[in-house]
Amino acid sequence: DAPAALVGVNKTLTDALSAKSISAPAFVAKVVEAEGERKKNEVDGEKKEDKSPAESKPRKSLLVNRIILAARSSFFKTLFELDPNRKEFIVDNRTDFALFSAFIKYLYTDDIEPDLIEDTNAASFISIFSKFAPKHRERVAEELLITRPAIKSTMDVDLAFAVNSPLFSDIKFLVSHKPEEEPVVIYGHKAIICTRNDVFNTMLNTSPSASSASSTPPSSPESETAIKGIPPSAFLEVMRYIYTSDILPEAKENSDLLIEILQAAHRYGVKGLQNMLTDLISSSLNQENVIPLLVISDQLGLKKLLKSATAYLRSHLDALS
C-alpha cells in the first residue's frame, strides 16, 4: 500500500513548525518581539529610532508559515495581507516571549505546552489569545481548567479557508484527466500538504521545481507540479480532505465522483479518505456499480470494499443473471 497520511492525533501541523524547511521563502514570515521603543510605527510603517544601550540587545523571533497563522487568526491574516512582501513583523505581545512561542505553537497544534503554562502565568497566556486570536480563547481557558474540554478543535474548520486559495500559495497543481484537456490550476500550500501527507511531501520536496523554490526564490515564488490522469474535481476533494479531513457534502452524493476520488486518494496514500469513501461506496452498492467496483477494489487492493462488493454480488446473483 502507499504510505499513510502524516496526520497527528488532533490532525496537527506540528512538522510545519520548522517553517523555513517546508514553505517557499516568500511565504515564511519572521515575527519579532518588540522591546522598549523599538516598535512598529502604526502611522507610517517606519521603525522608531532607539539610541539606548538596549539597541544592541538582540530581539527574539519566530519563523512562521503565513498561511497557517492567517487561517487560524484574523489578526495575522490582516497583518500579512496588508503588506504581503514584508519579511519581518514586529509584534508587541507584552508578555514573556516563551508564552508567545507557546501561543504560536498552539495555532499549529491545538495543544498547550503542559510544562510551561501554570497557575501563575495562565492569565497572561490567555491574554495573548484575547489580543491575537480571540476565537480560540474560550477553548484554551477551558483546557487549562478542565482535563477534557468540551469545546472541539477548530483546526480543520479553520484550514477550510485555505483550500484552493491563491493567498500565500507556494505550489500550483496543473491537473488534467486526459492528455487533450487543458490543465486546471489548483492552488496549494506546502506547509499544510507536506505536513499532512508524506506522498506529497516526498513529491514536492524532491522534484526539480520544488527544490528550486525552496532554495533560491525564483521570479515567481510558486512552483508548479503537473498532475495527470485524475479529474480536477476529484483531485480538489483529495486536497480538501488533506486540509479539513472531509469532502464536500455534494461530492458524497455523487457516486461516480466518489470512485474517482477513491482512486486519487489511493494514488496519494490518503488512508483516512480511502476509509471514508469505502464506507460511503459500500452503503450505495447497486446492480449497476457492483461489477466495476469489484474490479477497482481488486486492482487497488481495497480489501474492505472488495469484501462488501463480493457479499452484495452473492446476495443478488439472481437479479444480476
Buried (B, 14 or more C-beta within 10 A) or exposed (E): EBEBBBBBEBBBBBBBBEBEBBBBBBBBBBBBBBBEEBBBEEEEEEEEEEEEEEEEEEEEBBBBBBBBBBBBBEBBBEBBEEEEEEEEBBBEBEBBBEBBBBBBBBBBBBBBBEEBBEEEBBEBBBBBBEBBBEEBBEBBBEBBEEEEBEEEBBBBEBBBBBBBBEBBBBBBBBBBBEEEEEBBBBBBBBBBBBBBBBBBBBBBBEBEBBEEBBEEEEEEBBBBBEBEEBBBBBBBBBBBBBBBBBBBEEBBEBBEBBBBBBBBBBBBBBBBBBBBBBEBBBEEBEEEBBEEBBEBBBEBEBEEBBEBBBEBBEEBEEEEE
